[in-house]
């Protein structure tokens, strides 16, 4: 195997010993360094020119990405992209990264410098704002990457109370991060929330609140073309014919104007006009 291919398989950055273990020769590594195809970041650490900065940071510090920094590599939902690197390592944290010290409970990633998926979720429950952590865990449960009880078993004791509270926001029913945010918004307002409800003649709707108000939350990517808008109108009309009221919100509404969304929902539920 050539050095560039071996590095690419390792996430574009790796220690020299990793490439040697894969059968890459020292002569091949030197040749690729001279050609500029591979960079020597420091003694024993090699990278491709386009290596992701977070993987570079992890490798340079003998660390593994975790929490929000591991989310993209595990294809987990994120409300907000991390502004600093989240690492699991034994070194002292620096200004541009945070260190997670909790012991690991599952095997690490087989090829990339990442903690295992479950440990990334547990670190998120301890580190991120509750809603952000819940979004990550929800996506993992939705995809059956793990089960709630497996995570909960690792969150016992009084010190894990805040992490368990964040886990309580997770149901595993959402089909998007946006639905998690909306569900938590409605639940925290004390409303009876049913998620992913199948209605006759309509299909599955995102939420039914208090038994009669259908609320749909739309990601723009899936509801912007003409056919999608026509389908949405038909679903709304059939919901109303079936005796339900309907409200529909987009990404900007839920994420940036949740107070307005909740005020409209409460006004409809109370039967009073919103002034």
C-alpha positions in Angstrom: 0.0 0.0 0.0 1.3 3.5 -0.8 1.7 6.1 1.9 -0.9 8.5 0.6 -3.6 5.7 0.5 -2.6 4.5 4.0 -2.9 8.0 5.4 -6.2 8.6 3.7 -7.6 5.4 5.3 -6.4 6.7 8.7 -8.2 10.0 8.4 -5.5 11.9 6.6 -3.2 12.2 9.7 -1.4 9.4 11.6 1.7 8.5 13.4 4.5 7.0 11.3 4.3 3.8 13.2 0.7 3.4 12.0 1.7 3.4 8.4 4.6 1.1 9.0 2.2 -1.4 10.6 0.2 -1.3 7.4 3.2 -2.3 5.3 4.2 1.1 4.1 8.0 1.4 3.9 10.2 4.2 5.3 11.5 4.8 1.8 8.0 5.2 0.5 7.1 7.7 3.3 10.3 9.7 2.6 9.6 9.8 -1.1 6.0 11.2 -0.6 7.3 13.8 1.9 9.9 15.0 -0.7 7.2 15.2 -3.3 4.9 17.3 -1.0 2.1 14.8 -1.1 2.6 14.1 2.6 3.6 16.6 5.4 5.7 15.8 8.4 4.0 17.8 11.1 6.6 16.8 13.6 8.8 13.8 14.3 6.6 10.8 14.1 3.4 12.5 12.9 2.4 12.6 9.2 -0.5 14.2 7.4 -2.0 14.9 4.0 -2.2 18.6 3.1 -6.0 18.5 3.5 -6.1 16.7 6.8 -9.0 17.9 9.1 -7.7 20.2 11.8 -9.5 18.4 14.6 -8.0 15.1 13.6 -4.6 16.8 13.4 -5.0 18.3 16.9 -6.0 14.9 18.3 -3.1 13.1 16.8 -0.5 15.7 17.8 -1.7 15.4 21.5 -1.9 11.6 21.6 -5.7 12.2 22.0 -9.0 11.1 20.6 -11.9 13.2 19.5 -15.1 13.0 21.5 -18.3 14.8 22.3 -19.4 17.2 19.6 -16.1 16.9 17.8 -16.7 13.2 17.2 -20.3 13.7 16.1 -19.6 14.4 12.4 -17.4 11.3 12.1 -20.2 9.1 13.5 -22.8 10.9 11.4 -24.7 12.2 14.5 -26.9 15.2 14.5 -25.6 18.5 15.9 -27.5 21.7 16.7 -24.3 23.7 16.7 -20.9 22.9 15.2 -18.2 22.9 17.9 -16.1 26.1 18.1 -13.3 24.2 20.0 -12.0 20.7 19.8 -13.3 18.2 22.3 -10.6 15.7 23.1 -10.1 12.7 25.4 -6.5 12.7 26.5 -4.2 12.9 29.5 -2.6 16.2 28.6 -3.7 19.6 30.1 -6.4 21.3 28.1 -5.4 24.3 26.0 -7.4 27.4 25.0 -8.6 25.9 21.7 -9.8 22.5 23.1 -11.4 21.0 26.1 -10.4 17.7 27.7 -12.7 14.9 28.8 -11.4 12.8 31.6 -14.1 10.3 32.2 -13.0 6.7 31.7 -13.9 5.0 28.5 -16.5 2.3 28.5 -16.5 0.9 25.0 -13.8 0.2 22.4 -12.4 3.2 20.5 -12.8 3.7 16.8 -11.0 1.1 14.7 -9.2 3.5 12.4 -9.7 7.1 13.3 -8.6 8.9 16.5 -12.0 8.9 18.1 -13.4 7.5 21.3 -16.2 4.9 20.8 -19.7 6.2 19.8 -21.2 5.6 23.3 -18.4 7.4 25.1 -18.8 10.4 22.7 -22.5 10.4 23.7 -21.8 10.2 27.4 -19.2 13.0 27.2 -21.8 15.1 25.3 -24.4 14.5 28.1 -21.8 15.9 30.6 -20.4 18.6 28.5 -22.9 20.2 26.1 -26.1 22.2 26.9 -28.9 19.6 27.6 -30.7 20.2 24.3 -27.5 19.9 22.2 -26.6 16.7 24.0 -30.1 15.3 23.6 -30.0 15.9 19.8 -26.8 13.9 19.5 -28.1 11.0 21.6 -31.5 11.1 19.8 -29.9 10.5 16.4 -27.9 7.5 17.8 -31.0 5.9 19.3 -33.1 6.6 16.3 -30.5 4.8 14.1 -30.2 1.9 16.7 -26.5 2.6 17.3 -27.1 2.0 20.9 -30.0 1.7 23.4 -31.0 4.1 26.1 -30.5 1.6 29.0 -26.9 1.0 27.9 -26.2 4.8 28.3 -28.2 5.1 31.5 -26.2 2.2 33.1 -23.1 4.4 32.7 -24.8 7.5 34.3 -25.4 6.2 37.8 -24.8 8.2 41.0 -25.5 11.7 42.2 -22.7 13.3 40.1 -24.4 12.1 36.9 -27.7 13.7 37.7 -27.4 16.6 35.2 -26.4 14.1 32.5 -29.4 11.9 33.3 -31.6 15.0 33.1 -30.3 15.7 29.6 -31.0 12.0 28.6 -34.6 12.4 29.8 -35.1 14.8 26.9 -34.4 11.9 24.5 -37.2 9.6 23.2 -35.7 8.2 20.0 -38.8 9.1 18.0 -37.5 12.2 16.1 -36.6 12.2 12.5 -34.4 15.3 12.6 -32.7 17.5 15.1 -35.4 20.1 14.4 -38.0 17.8 15.7 -36.1 17.3 19.0 -36.0 21.0 19.5 -39.7 21.4 18.8 -40.7 18.5 21.0 -38.7 19.8 24.0 -40.2 23.3 23.4 -43.8 21.9 23.6 -43.1 19.4 26.4 -41.5 22.1 28.6 -44.6 24.2 28.2 -46.6 21.4 29.8 -48.4 20.3 26.7 -49.4 16.7 26.0 -47.2 15.8 23.0 -47.5 12.8 20.7 -44.7 12.4 18.2 -44.8 10.7 14.8 -48.5 10.0 14.8 -50.2 8.1 12.0 -53.4 9.7 10.8 -55.9 8.1 8.5 -55.9 9.6 5.0 -52.9 11.8 6.0 -50.0 9.6 6.9 -47.5 10.3 9.7 -47.4 13.8 11.2 -44.7 15.2 13.3 -46.8 16.1 16.4 -50.3 16.0 17.7 -50.7 18.4 20.7 -53.4 17.9 23.2 -55.1 15.4 20.9 -56.3 17.8 18.2 -53.6 20.2 17.0 -51.2 18.9 14.3 -47.9 20.6 14.2 -45.5 20.0 11.4 -41.9 21.2 11.4 -40.2 21.3 8.0 -36.6 21.3 7.1 -36.2 23.5 4.0 -34.2 20.9 2.1 -37.2 18.5 2.1 -40.1 21.0 1.5 -38.8 23.5 -1.0 -39.8 22.0 -4.4 -43.2 22.3 -6.0 -44.2 18.6 -5.5 -43.3 18.8 -1.8 -45.4 21.9 -1.3 -48.4 20.3 -3.1 -48.0 17.3 -0.9 -47.9 19.4 2.2 -51.0 21.3 1.3 -52.9 18.0 0.7 -51.8 16.6 4.0 -52.8 19.8 5.8 -56.2 19.8 4.1 -56.8 16.1 4.9 -55.8 16.7 8.5 -58.4 19.5 8.8 -61.1 17.3 7.1 -60.3 14.7 9.7 -61.1 17.1 12.5 -57.6 18.4 13.4 -56.2 21.9 13.4 -52.9 22.4 11.7 -49.9 24.6 12.2 -46.7 24.3 10.1 -43.3 25.8 11.0 -39.9 26.0 9.3 -36.3 25.8 10.6 -36.0 29.5 11.2 -39.3 29.6 13.2 -38.3 26.8 15.6 -34.6 27.7 16.0 -34.7 31.5 16.0 -38.3 32.4 17.1 -39.4 29.6 19.5 -41.3 32.1 21.6 -43.5 33.1 18.7 -44.1 29.5 17.8 -45.2 28.6 21.3 -47.4 31.7 21.6 -49.2 30.7 18.4 -49.6 27.1 19.6 -51.0 28.1 23.0 -53.4 30.6 21.3 -54.8 27.9 19.1 -55.1 25.4 21.9 -56.9 28.0 24.1 -59.2 29.0 21.2 -58.4 32.7 21.6 -57.1 35.0 18.9 -53.4 36.0 19.1 -53.1 39.8 19.2 
